[in-house]
Amino acid sequence: MRASVIRVGRVRAAVLAVLASLFVAGAGQAAADDLPPLPLGSDCNLVSETKAGPGTMDFRPTALQPTRIEAPGGTAKTSVTGTRTESMTTTATISVSAKLSVAEVEASASTGHTAQQSLTYGTEVQQNVSVRPGQYALVSYGVYSWKTTYARTYTIPGCNKDASALPWFADYSYMWVPMYAGWKIEYFPPNGSGSSGGNPPGPVTVPTKPQLVTSVYGLPDGTVLNTNDTHRVYKMAGGAPIWQSTCDGGLCPDARPTTQAVIDAGPAAPSDGATVQDQQGQIFRFVGGAPIHMATCDGSGCGTPVKVSTWSVAALDHMRPVPADGATAQDQQGQIFKFAGGAPIHMATCDGSGCGTPVKVSTWSIATLEHMRPYPMDGATVQDQQGQIFKFAGGAPIHMATCDGSGCGSPVKVSTWSVATLDHMNPAPVDGSTVQDQQGQIFKFAGGAPIHMATCDGSGCGTPVKVSTWSIAALEHMRPYPMDGTTIRDQQGQIFKFVGGAPVHMATCDPGCGAPVPVSTWSVSHLDHMLAVPMDGSTVSTENGTVYKFAAGYPFRLSGCSSDCGFPVPVTQWSVDHREHMADRPVDGISLVAADTGTLYRTSGGFTDPVGPCPQTSGCQWAPRVDQSSVEFLTDPSANHGPLYGQLTRYVNGSGDHYSATGSVPPGYRAEGPLGQLDLVQEPGTHPLYACQNGAEEFSSVRDDCEGSPRIALLGHLYDSPAPDGPPMLAVYRCKDGTAGEHFDSTDPKCEGKVQESLLGYTIGYGALTRYVHQGAPSDHWTTTRAAGAGYRPEIAMGMVSLVGGPGTRALYSCRSGSDEFTSLQADCEGATKLAGIGWAWEAPVAGVPSLPLYRCRIAGGEHFVSHDAKCEGMQQETLLGYVVARAAVTRSIRGTDHAEGTAGLSAGYRAEAVHGYLSLVAEPGTKALYQCRAGGDDFTSLDSGCEGQTVQGTLGYVWSEPPAGRPSTPVYRCNTGGGDHFDSVREDCEGQHSEGLQGYLLTTP
């Protein structure tokens, strides 16, 4: 082998050189030109390096001498043991893109480095050769290699100072790439005995290399092809050429030459049922062009797999990543799956849909989704047996009302059952999926709901799947609002977590935010496919462990999970405290059940009002279940809560209807003010007062027939006229709103500007004064004869004030300064806000009636309260407000199956059953203390200060041991239902239950 030197330009002196050498394993160093070498200095510069002309095929024999065969012919044999390695070495840097005999590789061959490729020959090969008379043949077996020539151009400043004599020169070097092994036959003389020329006839004519393959169609599996232009090796499997990355392990025997164009013109993927086996021994069967990994061939069969390189399957050469639409497979259990968008859709039947010839695969292959999608890709379409078309978005089948403007492609026919059972489908699109309706509106899915995007700026919309407008409107395989726990992020970076369909703003992601779906800020502000407040029954938990359940949009705090907590969504306490997409107060008209007390409540005007016991009260079955403590904070502290029981009080509801009562009132009615005290028994000079109903209107009447309307209850007895020497009296009138026709009672003879219908009678002009305490922060007390505000609960019955001013009395006012409610003697509330006048206190103890002093006290920090204690219960006394009558009405109430006797501080939900009478708040001659007690869930009264070994809740008041002289009274008995519940009754027979004895006597008037 020689390296040539080319001299170009004006040659004035004999300047020659050997510019390159090529080393080939086993061949030695190439011989140099016989001219003297050119001294190359360090200043010689390489200008360019190019490929010089097309490559040529070169042959190198395996033996030093060929086999000579003479007429009449013979057989040439050669033996090669093991594997021969062909090595290429260059003396200078060359960048070569070469396809060795097995794959296309990038070989950067540098001086002293070798690019190698192994080529294995058979241990023995032979060839029959025929020759003409007078002719002989030289036969050799060897390696055909592709020879490429490279040229480099140099300038020589410093090599020769006379640049004009030799301005530049070039050298050539070569690289061989072994392609295949084969025979070479040379005939001598070429025509033999003066014949006309050409190769001699014979049974076999061996070309210098295999014939070029011009089509892959029809080639048997396992055929190896080598492209002579791109130098790649392919192996046929299922009619398709599979590119091989290596021939290790004998993967590429007897390669046949072809071109890349022939390969590219062949099938894109193997036919259904074809099998291949990679170098790791894994077997793949083709379904719709995709290689399905077979866990086993039992019951499915694998045929004779074509062995391919592991890389070929991993790179999916001439393979599909997932089966083509409409391809079918059958697992070992006989179940048939049809592919749509890459997912295997289980077919309940092939009727009307067709299943073709399913390829048998292992059950494991389907279960592990081997080269399959878990659900169809976006935009894939299917058609069920009823002709309905579904387009997939985020894995969910969106029913298409029409394909106009959206397009449906070529739907894959599947069974109706497949869609109904959502086999390998999602019930709703996955988060972040987008669709576009026929009007061009884009929706992004979050928690299964389509969130309308006002813009895609900063949020991104991907490539929306086009669907029909009807699909969005009908929420076809979509949720009306995101599922619980879903998070979104608006363009301002604010994160919202969904609870019961409402986006709750998260102050921090400490409770976890997952992967928020980016949406437009407009989407949240317009509540698109979102709720304004969480739906009933939704629950959240905060970082401090508190659980809230929503009803009427309001978060009711649960004391435990006896009322069913469900799966609370973790949110921040800040979110609850700021009522973020929550109601500040419950929405009107919602029912809920206090599970631990069995009481049904209904929301109205921001309060939860007791309706009745469960389950017998209508509405209990479907109402959200909360705790009694949950509703306690939101119950009206005055109406239906005990402090006004026994007193004639006027109430009003949201629609303006008035209701006068001495006990419980329907939900939604709020106390307006006291009308005085009634006599509980009919005495001379009194007459009954009834509560009546006329449609939706309640009114009072002195007629027992309620003037032809249904009677609700006997309220008590009015006095015919004021007693001349008795307590202060109030005239009560029945009035009518001439415009609305609505009746109400009033102590104003002018009926507050409306029409007076009649004077009903007179009440004792006392008003029950109650001290309330706020249940949360800030701490505050409120003392009033009227309704206290939300969040307060009755604490103590303070006695009775006069509702009629006169000599020896002083007016009391309810005032507010910031968060502090206080009682004042000044009409201007000492510069603070006046809430209402609450009656008159006496300047001195009331003559002939037991009295209690009333002090205004102050807690360090500024909060005021009233007390009977001159030492203000350990706090600072500010002033003596006056004196009150030491009387309080005692009412029996019931909640669930438990009865309670009380004067003021009843827990919420106890409905008044009966006003028993009036007791004294101080010990008087002939009286004894009556205590409130509790045993488990049973409230009862006792004369024992230790509550007979049970829990002492406090002193209820004082009852008379004997009927008090000169005062109308009634006995009170303690009774037992026999089931463990105690109650008090004014009837000796305990209303048919078990009597446990007389407790004492109560007054029937204060």
C-alpha positions, 0 to 999 in steps of 0.5 A: 500500500502506498501513500501518494504525494501530489505537488501542485503549483510552480515547482522550481526545485525537487521538493517531495515528501511522504505526507501520510501513512495508513496502518491496517492490522496485519498489513504493516506500514505503507511504503513511502515514495522513493523521493526524499521527504519534505521537512515539515516544520512547526510552522506548517499550517493545515488549511482544509480536510475533505473527502476526496471522491466517492468511496470504493469497495476493496478486497483483502484475502484471509490467506496469503496465497489464493487457490488455483483451480484449472479445468475442468474445475474444482472446489475452493475451501478455506477455514477460519477459526474464531473472530477476526478484528479489522482495525483502522488507524490514521496518522492524523486527525480525521472526522469520519461518519462511517457505518461499520458492519453492524450499525451507524456509529460516529468514529473520531479516529485520532493519531495513535487511536484505533476504530475497531469492528469485529466480523465473524466468519464461518469455521469452514466455507467452500465454493464450486468454480468452473473454468473453460479449457485453457483457463485457470482461476485464482480463488480467494476468501476474504473481507470486502471493505469500503475504502474512503480517501481523505485529502488535507491541504497545507501551507508551508510558511517556515517549511520553505522560505521561498513561498513562490516555489511551493505555495501549498501541497496536499496529502492523502490518507485512507480508511477501510470499513469492513462490510462483509466476508465473501469470495473473489474469483479471477480468471486467467486468461480472461477469455480462455483459449481465445474465446469471445470473452466473459465469465465461463459458463457453469452451474454457479457463478459467484459475484464479487459481492452479494446482489443488491436487495431492491425491495424488502417485501417478501423477504423472510424473517431473519434476513439481514440487510446492510445499507451501502450508503448509510452503513446501517444493518437491518433485520427483517421481522414481520415484514419490516426491517428492524435497525440493529445497534450491534451484531454481538452474539451472531445477530447479523449473519450473511448480511445482504446489501441494499440502500436506505431508500429500499429500507424506507420504502418498506413497511413501517412496522411488523405485522400483527402476531410477529415476534422478536426476542431481544438480547436479554431474552425478552419476547415481544409480540406485535399488535398494531405495530407496537411490541407487546412484552410477553410475560409468558407464551402459555396459551398465547404462543410466540412462534419463532421470535426473530432475535434483535438487539435490545436497543432496537426495541428500546428505540422503537425502530420501525415500531409504534410506541402503542398499537394503532387504532382498531388493533385488537388483542386477546389475553389468556382469559379470552378477553378481547381489547380494541385499541383506541388512542393507544389504550386497550378498551375492553370489549364486552361484545364484538357485535356491531363493532367488530374485533378482527383477528385479535393477537393473543398476548399474555394477561400480564401484558394488558395488566401492566399496560406494556407499550400501551396507554392507561387511557386514550390520548387526547383527540382520539375518538370512539363510537359505541354500538348506539352510534354515539361518538366520544372524543377523549380529553385528559383520558375522559370520553367526551360525548360529542353532540356534533362533529361540526367545527370540531372534527371526529376523525375515524372513530374506533368502534367499541361496545357501548358497555366499554364506555359505560364502565369507563374501561381504561378511561377516566370519569373526567379529564385529568388536571391541566387538560384543555378543550375548546368548544365550537365558539372558540372558548377554552376550558382547562380542567381542574378536579374534573371541572371545566374552568373557563379561561379568559386568557392563556397568558401566564397560565398556558392552554397547551393544545386544546381538544376541540369538542362540541359546545353542548359537551361543555354545557351538558358537563359530559364526563365532567364535574360541575365543580372541582373535586375536594382537595384540587388546587389552582393558581391564578395569574397573581400567584394566589393558590386556592384549594377546593372544598365542596366546590368552593375555592378556598384561598390558602394563606400558605401551603403548609397543609399541602397544595399538591400541583396547582392547575394554572388558571386565569384570575378571571376564572376565580373571580367569576366563579366559573364552574365553582361555588361561592361557598362550600356545599353542605356536609363538606369538611375541612381541617386546619393546621391546629387539628380543628375540624369544621363542617359546612352547612349553609356555607358556614363552617361549623366547628366540630367538637368531635367526629361523632357527627361524621367528619368524612374526609376533611380537606386540609386548609389554613386556619387563616382561611376559616377565620377570614371566611374565604369563600365561606359565609360570614353567617349561615344562609337562611333556610338550611336544616342541620341536625345536632347529632349528639342531642338529636335536634333539628335546627334551621338557619334564619337571619344568621342564627340556627333555630331549633325546629324539633327532635329527630327523627320524628321532625320532617327534614331530619333525614337529609340535613347535615349532621353537626354537633350541639356545640357547633350550633350553640354559638349560632343560636339566638341567645334569647329566643328559644334559649330560656331567658325569655320563657315565661314572659310575654315577649313580642318577636318578629321574623324576617318577613315582618310577621310578629309573634307574641309568646311566653315559650318557644317560637318558630324558627326565624323569629327574633325577640323585639321586647318584653310585654310584661308578665302574665298570671299563670292561673286564672284568678278573679279579674283576669282573662285568658290570652291565646296565640292563634294562627291564620295562615302564615300569620300569628296573632293574639286573641282573648277569645278561645275560638281564636275568632275562627282560626286555629289556636296555637296555645294558651299563653296565660292570663291578662288582668282586666284592669290595673291593680290600684296598690299592686305592681306596675302594670302595662296595657297591651293592645292588639294592632294591625298594619293597615297596609299588610294586614298583619297583626301585632301586640304593643304597649303603645296605645297608638300602635306605633303608628298603625291601627289599634284594634283592641285593648287585650288587657294588662300585664305585670310590668316586669321584664326579665333581666338576663346576663349573657356572656360571649362564647368566643373572643373577645370576652364580653358580657351583655345584660338586657331585657331584650335580645342579645347579639349573636355569639352570646349565651345566657349566663344568669337570671338577674331578676326583674326590672320595671317596664314602667318608669316612675317615682323611685326608679332610674332608667337603665340603658344598654350601651356599646363601646367598641367590643364592650357592651355595658349598662349605664344610667345615662341616656347618652351612654357616657358618650358611647353608642346607645343600643336600647333602653332596657327598663327601670331599676329601683333606687332602693329595695322594693317595698314588700318584694325581695330585692337584689342590688345591681352593680356595674363592675369592670374587669382589668382591660376595660370589659364591663359586666353587672353583678349582684355581688358588691365585690364584683366577683373579685373585680372592680366595682364602678357603681350601684345601678339600683335594685331589681325584683328577685324573681325568675320564671321557671320553665320546663324544656325538652331537647331530644328525650331530656327535660331541663328545668331552668330560669335562664341558662339553658343550652341551645335546642331546649324547647319550652314545654310549660311555664311552671311558675316563679321562684325567688332568687334569694332565700326568703322565710319558708323557702328552700334551695332547689338545685340544678343537677346532671347525671350523664345525659339527664338533667334534673332538679334536687333539694339536695345540695350535693345533687344526690351524688351527681353533678351539681350545676348550680342553684336554680333558686328557692321554692316555698316549702308550703303554699305562701300565704296570700299569694297564688301558687302551684306545687311542683313534683319531681317525676321519672319516665322510668327510662332514666329521664327526670322532669318536673311537673305541676301535676301530682300524677306526673302526667302518667309517669312515676312520681318521686315526690314534691319539690315545693311550691312556686308562685303563679305571678312574680 
